[in-house]
Amino acid sequence: MPPDGDQGEPRAASPAGPDGPNARMSLARTAPDAHPLPDAAVAVSGLNKTYKRRKGADKRALVDFDLTIRRGELFGLLGPNGAGKSTLINILAQLVNKTSGNVKVWGFDLDREPRQVAAAIGVVPQELNIDPFFTPYELLDLQSGLYGVPRKERRIDELLAAVGLAEQREVYARQLSGGMRRRLMVAKAMVHSPPVLVLDEPTAGVDVELRQQLWANVRALNRAGTTVLLTTHYLEEAEELCDRIAIIGDGRLVACDTTEALLARLDHKEIIFTLAADLASPPAALAPFNPELQGPRRLKLHYHPSRTQMGEILSAVQGADLQIADLSTLETDLEDIFLQLTRAAREATVRQDPRR
């Protein structure tokens, strides 16, 4: 959301409408001669967005932001509140004007081809915006009409089946559960067959079972060829779903890499030994591993995998005459990476501009 005192500079009108992009745009994926398949589903370079405030300093929501999402990826965008995620999505959806920079969606330039960009992207916002007096079928039929999809080319029943709402086809939206409404929002964003789907915090506030169902829907869409951009606060969600992840902080790209490569960045592991006998204090020989005694028979050691081999640790423990009953290791998770990188980015930003 824009900062207080700013209206987000909305465009005068959405490029989608009865005279807007129609189903022919969705066929671009199967018509290479008309529009070759791009390598990048989304390409952003030098993107800046500054919100003008009536009082106080202007807010720089995006600063020289570069990002490329490859065709067919399931891509995660992570960042704390106010990092710039929603601003980026709103620019892609043409709800907010950028200050400067270049944006392309499915090979179409946002400045020169706004209608084609609108046809190439579907956005599922955080908020539920469903008319409670319409049935799912009626809502999707109306949305198809707004995007100019000819009646004979509308895939309403197919979409309802894909999100598990075939049986609720004629049920008023107000009678649907929260999870069903979330899935209906996904179907609504897909009526014009966009090759790029943006999911903005799709599982915020939903229970674990529903989250698993939504994950399954997202994976199915991605397997069918849809490029998915997912923003989320649930780090385990990004770790579970995404091929690559970008982390944004204070409007800047902090990191962008595969999930595995990001996890490997934090060169720290922990190993916990369950001992066969009580221990009063950690042996001095284990001091290089910063030992922690978590109970009379539970000893935690810290080490850097890049510098220490597991065999060295086991030898040191055996050399200290400790009898091992069991052991387990604690792997780095995405939350550790996220906190480390965003903290470093924040400190760098403050050094550059102490007013922020």
C-alpha positions as CSV (number, residue, x, y, z in Angstrom):
1,M,0.0,0.0,0.0
2,P,1.2,3.6,-0.6
3,P,2.5,5.5,2.4
4,D,0.1,7.8,4.2
5,G,-0.7,11.0,2.4
6,D,-0.1,9.5,-1.1
7,Q,-2.8,8.0,-3.3
8,G,-0.5,5.7,-5.2
9,E,-0.8,7.6,-8.4
10,P,-3.4,5.2,-9.9
11,R,-3.8,5.1,-13.7
12,A,-6.8,6.8,-15.1
13,A,-8.4,3.5,-16.2
14,S,-7.5,-0.1,-16.2
15,P,-6.3,-1.3,-19.6
16,A,-8.7,-4.3,-19.4
17,G,-12.2,-3.9,-20.5
18,P,-14.7,-4.8,-23.2
19,D,-12.6,-3.1,-25.8
20,G,-9.3,-4.2,-24.1
21,P,-7.2,-7.4,-24.6
22,N,-9.2,-10.4,-25.8
23,A,-8.5,-14.1,-25.9
24,R,-6.3,-13.7,-29.0
25,M,-3.6,-12.3,-26.6
26,S,-3.8,-15.6,-24.5
27,L,-3.0,-17.5,-27.7
28,A,0.3,-15.8,-28.1
29,R,2.0,-18.7,-26.2
30,T,1.0,-21.1,-29.0
31,A,1.6,-18.8,-31.9
32,P,5.3,-18.1,-32.0
33,D,5.1,-16.4,-35.3
34,A,2.8,-13.8,-33.8
35,H,4.8,-13.3,-30.7
36,P,7.8,-15.6,-29.9
37,L,7.9,-17.0,-26.4
38,P,10.2,-14.8,-24.3
39,D,13.0,-16.2,-22.2
40,A,11.9,-13.8,-19.4
41,A,8.3,-13.8,-18.2
42,V,9.0,-10.6,-16.2
43,A,12.0,-8.3,-16.8
44,V,12.5,-5.2,-14.6
45,S,15.5,-2.9,-14.9
46,G,16.4,0.3,-13.2
47,L,13.0,0.6,-11.6
48,N,12.3,3.5,-9.3
49,K,9.2,4.5,-7.4
50,T,9.1,7.6,-5.2
51,Y,5.9,8.4,-3.3
52,K,5.4,12.1,-2.9
53,R,4.2,13.0,0.6
54,R,2.4,16.2,1.6
55,K,4.5,16.3,4.8
56,G,7.9,15.0,5.5
57,A,10.4,13.5,3.2
58,D,9.3,11.6,0.1
59,K,9.3,7.8,0.3
60,R,11.5,5.9,-2.1
61,A,9.7,2.6,-2.3
62,L,11.9,1.1,-5.1
63,V,15.5,2.1,-5.8
64,D,17.2,1.1,-9.0
65,F,15.5,-2.3,-8.8
66,D,16.5,-5.0,-11.3
67,L,14.7,-8.4,-11.5
68,T,14.3,-11.1,-14.1
69,I,11.8,-14.0,-13.7
70,R,12.3,-16.7,-16.3
71,R,9.5,-18.3,-18.3
72,G,8.0,-21.2,-16.4
73,E,9.5,-20.5,-13.0
74,L,7.7,-20.6,-9.7
75,F,9.4,-17.5,-8.2
76,G,9.3,-16.2,-4.7
77,L,9.6,-12.6,-3.6
78,L,10.3,-12.1,0.1
79,G,10.7,-9.0,2.2
80,P,9.5,-7.4,5.4
81,N,6.5,-5.0,5.5
82,G,7.3,-1.8,3.6
83,A,10.1,-3.4,1.6
84,G,8.5,-2.6,-1.7
85,K,6.8,-5.9,-2.7
86,S,3.3,-4.5,-3.1
87,T,4.7,-1.5,-5.0
88,L,6.4,-3.7,-7.5
89,I,3.2,-5.8,-8.0
90,N,1.0,-2.7,-8.3
91,I,3.3,-1.4,-11.0
92,L,3.1,-4.7,-12.9
93,A,-0.7,-4.6,-12.5
94,Q,-0.7,-1.0,-13.7
95,L,-2.3,0.2,-10.6
96,V,0.6,2.5,-9.8
97,N,2.8,4.5,-12.1
98,K,6.5,4.0,-11.9
99,T,8.8,7.0,-11.4
100,S,11.4,5.7,-13.8
101,G,12.9,2.4,-15.2
102,N,11.8,-0.3,-17.7
103,V,9.3,-3.0,-17.2
104,K,8.4,-5.9,-19.5
105,V,5.9,-8.6,-19.0
106,W,5.9,-11.6,-21.4
107,G,8.1,-9.5,-23.7
108,F,5.7,-6.5,-23.8
109,D,6.9,-3.1,-22.8
110,L,4.7,-1.5,-20.1
111,D,5.1,2.0,-21.5
112,R,4.4,1.2,-25.2
113,E,2.1,-1.9,-24.9
114,P,0.0,-1.5,-21.7
115,R,-2.9,-3.5,-23.1
116,Q,-0.7,-6.4,-24.0
117,V,0.9,-6.3,-20.6
118,A,-2.6,-6.4,-19.0
119,A,-3.5,-9.4,-21.1
120,A,-0.3,-11.3,-20.1
121,I,-0.7,-11.0,-16.3
122,G,-3.2,-12.1,-13.7
123,V,-3.0,-10.8,-10.2
124,V,-4.5,-12.4,-7.1
125,P,-4.5,-9.6,-4.4
126,Q,-4.3,-10.1,-0.7
127,E,-7.8,-8.7,-0.2
128,L,-10.9,-10.8,-1.2
129,N,-12.8,-8.7,-3.8
130,I,-15.7,-10.9,-4.7
131,D,-19.3,-9.9,-5.1
132,P,-21.2,-12.0,-2.5
133,F,-24.4,-12.0,-4.6
134,F,-22.8,-13.7,-7.6
135,T,-22.1,-17.4,-8.0
136,P,-18.6,-18.6,-9.0
137,Y,-19.8,-19.2,-12.5
138,E,-21.3,-15.8,-12.8
139,L,-18.2,-14.1,-11.4
140,L,-15.9,-15.8,-13.8
141,D,-18.3,-15.2,-16.7
142,L,-18.3,-11.4,-15.9
143,Q,-14.6,-11.3,-15.5
144,S,-14.2,-13.0,-18.9
145,G,-16.4,-10.4,-20.5
146,L,-14.4,-7.6,-18.9
147,Y,-11.2,-9.0,-20.5
148,G,-13.0,-9.4,-23.9
149,V,-12.8,-13.2,-24.0
150,P,-15.4,-14.5,-26.6
151,R,-18.1,-16.7,-25.1
152,K,-17.1,-19.7,-27.1
153,E,-13.5,-19.4,-25.8
154,R,-14.4,-19.1,-22.1
155,R,-13.1,-21.9,-19.9
156,I,-15.2,-21.3,-16.8
157,D,-16.0,-24.9,-15.9
158,E,-12.5,-25.9,-16.6
159,L,-11.1,-23.2,-14.3
160,L,-13.7,-24.1,-11.5
161,A,-12.6,-27.7,-11.7
162,A,-9.0,-26.8,-11.6
163,V,-9.4,-24.9,-8.3
164,G,-11.8,-27.5,-6.8
165,L,-15.0,-25.5,-7.1
166,A,-16.9,-27.5,-9.7
167,E,-19.5,-28.5,-7.1
168,Q,-20.0,-24.9,-5.9
169,R,-20.6,-23.7,-9.5
170,E,-24.1,-22.3,-8.7
171,V,-23.6,-21.4,-5.0
172,Y,-23.6,-17.8,-4.0
173,A,-20.1,-16.5,-3.2
174,R,-21.3,-15.4,0.3
175,Q,-21.9,-19.0,1.2
176,L,-18.4,-20.1,0.3
177,S,-15.8,-20.7,3.0
178,G,-12.7,-18.5,3.2
179,G,-10.6,-21.1,1.5
180,M,-13.0,-21.5,-1.4
181,R,-13.1,-17.8,-1.9
182,R,-9.3,-17.7,-2.0
183,R,-9.4,-20.4,-4.7
184,L,-12.1,-18.5,-6.6
185,M,-9.7,-15.5,-6.6
186,V,-7.1,-17.6,-8.4
187,A,-9.6,-18.7,-11.0
188,K,-10.8,-15.1,-11.5
189,A,-7.2,-14.1,-12.2
190,M,-6.9,-16.9,-14.8
191,V,-10.0,-16.2,-17.0
192,H,-8.0,-14.6,-19.8
193,S,-5.3,-17.3,-19.8
194,P,-2.4,-15.1,-18.7
195,P,1.0,-16.7,-19.0
196,V,2.1,-14.9,-15.8
197,L,0.2,-15.2,-12.5
198,V,1.0,-13.0,-9.5
199,L,-0.1,-14.3,-6.0
200,D,0.2,-11.6,-3.4
201,E,0.2,-13.3,0.1
202,P,-2.3,-15.9,-1.1
203,T,-2.2,-17.9,2.2
204,A,-2.2,-15.0,4.7
205,G,-4.5,-15.9,7.6
206,V,-5.5,-19.3,6.4
207,D,-5.2,-22.6,8.2
208,V,-2.6,-25.3,7.5
209,E,-4.9,-27.6,5.6
210,L,-6.1,-24.9,3.3
211,R,-2.6,-23.7,2.7
212,Q,-1.6,-27.2,1.5
213,Q,-4.6,-27.1,-0.9
214,L,-3.6,-23.8,-2.3
215,W,0.0,-25.0,-2.7
216,A,-1.3,-27.9,-4.7
217,N,-3.3,-25.6,-7.0
218,V,-0.2,-23.4,-7.5
219,R,2.0,-26.3,-8.4
220,A,-0.6,-27.6,-10.9
221,L,-0.8,-24.2,-12.6
222,N,3.0,-24.0,-12.8
223,R,3.3,-27.5,-14.2
224,A,0.7,-26.5,-16.9
225,G,3.1,-23.8,-18.0
226,T,2.1,-20.7,-16.0
227,T,4.9,-18.6,-14.6
228,V,4.1,-17.8,-11.0
229,L,5.3,-14.9,-8.9
230,L,4.6,-15.5,-5.2
231,T,5.0,-13.0,-2.4
232,T,4.7,-14.4,1.0
233,H,5.6,-13.9,4.7
234,Y,5.7,-17.6,5.3
235,L,9.3,-18.5,4.7
236,E,8.6,-22.3,4.7
237,E,6.1,-21.6,1.9
238,A,8.8,-20.1,-0.3
239,E,11.3,-22.8,0.7
240,E,8.8,-25.5,-0.2
241,L,7.4,-24.1,-3.5
242,C,9.9,-21.8,-5.2
243,D,12.6,-22.6,-7.8
244,R,14.3,-19.2,-7.1
245,I,13.8,-16.6,-4.5
246,A,14.5,-12.8,-4.4
247,I,14.7,-10.9,-1.1
248,I,13.9,-7.2,-1.1
249,G,14.7,-4.7,1.6
250,D,14.1,-1.0,1.7
251,G,13.2,-1.0,-2.0
252,R,16.4,-2.7,-3.1
253,L,17.2,-6.2,-4.3
254,V,19.1,-7.8,-1.5
255,A,19.6,-11.3,-3.0
256,C,18.3,-13.4,-5.9
257,D,19.3,-17.0,-6.3
258,T,18.0,-20.6,-6.2
259,T,16.6,-21.7,-2.8
260,E,19.5,-24.2,-2.4
261,A,22.1,-21.5,-3.1
262,L,20.5,-19.1,-0.6
263,L,20.5,-21.7,2.1
264,A,24.1,-22.4,1.4
265,R,25.0,-18.8,2.0
266,L,24.9,-19.0,5.8
267,D,27.9,-21.1,6.7
268,H,26.8,-22.3,10.0
269,K,25.4,-25.5,11.4
270,E,24.7,-27.0,14.7
271,I,25.0,-30.6,15.9
272,I,23.4,-31.9,19.1
273,F,24.8,-34.9,20.9
274,T,22.7,-37.0,23.3
275,L,25.1,-38.5,25.8
276,A,25.1,-41.9,27.5
277,A,26.0,-40.3,30.9
278,D,25.4,-37.0,32.7
279,L,27.8,-34.2,32.0
280,A,28.4,-31.4,34.5
281,S,30.1,-29.0,32.1
282,P,31.5,-29.1,28.5
283,P,35.0,-30.4,28.2
284,A,37.7,-27.7,27.5
285,A,38.7,-29.7,24.3
286,L,35.4,-28.7,22.7
287,A,35.9,-25.0,23.2
288,P,36.5,-24.3,19.5
289,F,33.0,-25.5,18.8
290,N,31.3,-23.1,21.2
291,P,29.6,-25.9,23.2
292,E,26.3,-25.4,25.0
293,L,25.1,-27.8,27.6
294,Q,21.3,-27.9,27.2
295,G,20.7,-30.5,29.9
296,P,22.8,-33.1,31.7
297,R,22.9,-35.3,28.6
298,R,22.3,-32.9,25.8
299,L,25.3,-31.1,24.2
300,K,25.1,-28.7,21.3
301,L,28.2,-27.8,19.2
302,H,28.5,-25.0,16.5
303,Y,30.7,-25.3,13.4
304,H,31.3,-23.9,10.0
305,P,30.9,-26.6,7.3
306,S,33.3,-24.8,4.9
307,R,36.1,-25.0,7.5
308,T,35.3,-28.0,9.7
309,Q,34.6,-31.6,8.7
310,M,32.2,-33.7,10.6
311,G,35.0,-36.2,11.3
312,E,36.9,-33.6,13.3
313,I,34.0,-33.0,15.5
314,L,33.4,-36.7,16.2
315,S,37.1,-37.2,16.9
316,A,37.1,-34.3,19.4
317,V,34.0,-35.6,21.2
318,Q,35.5,-39.1,21.4
319,G,38.8,-37.6,22.6
320,A,36.9,-35.9,25.4
321,D,35.8,-39.4,26.6
322,L,32.1,-38.7,25.9
323,Q,29.9,-41.7,25.1
324,I,27.4,-40.8,22.4
325,A,23.9,-42.3,22.5
326,D,22.5,-40.3,19.6
327,L,23.1,-37.2,17.5
328,S,21.2,-34.8,15.2
329,T,22.1,-31.8,13.1
330,L,20.2,-28.5,12.7
331,E,20.3,-27.2,9.1
332,T,20.1,-23.6,8.1
333,D,16.6,-22.6,7.1
334,L,15.4,-19.7,4.9
335,E,14.4,-17.6,8.0
336,D,18.0,-17.4,9.0
337,I,19.0,-16.2,5.6
338,F,16.1,-13.8,5.4
339,L,16.9,-12.1,8.8
340,Q,20.6,-11.9,8.1
341,L,20.3,-10.4,4.6
342,T,17.5,-7.9,5.4
343,R,19.3,-6.8,8.6
344,A,22.4,-6.1,6.6
345,A,20.5,-4.3,3.9
346,R,18.8,-2.1,6.5
347,E,22.1,-1.2,8.1
348,A,23.6,-0.3,4.8
349,T,20.6,1.9,3.9
350,V,20.8,3.8,7.2
351,R,24.5,4.4,6.6
352,Q,23.7,5.8,3.2
353,D,20.8,7.9,4.5
354,P,20.5,8.3,8.3
355,R,17.0,9.8,7.9
356,R,15.5,6.5,6.8
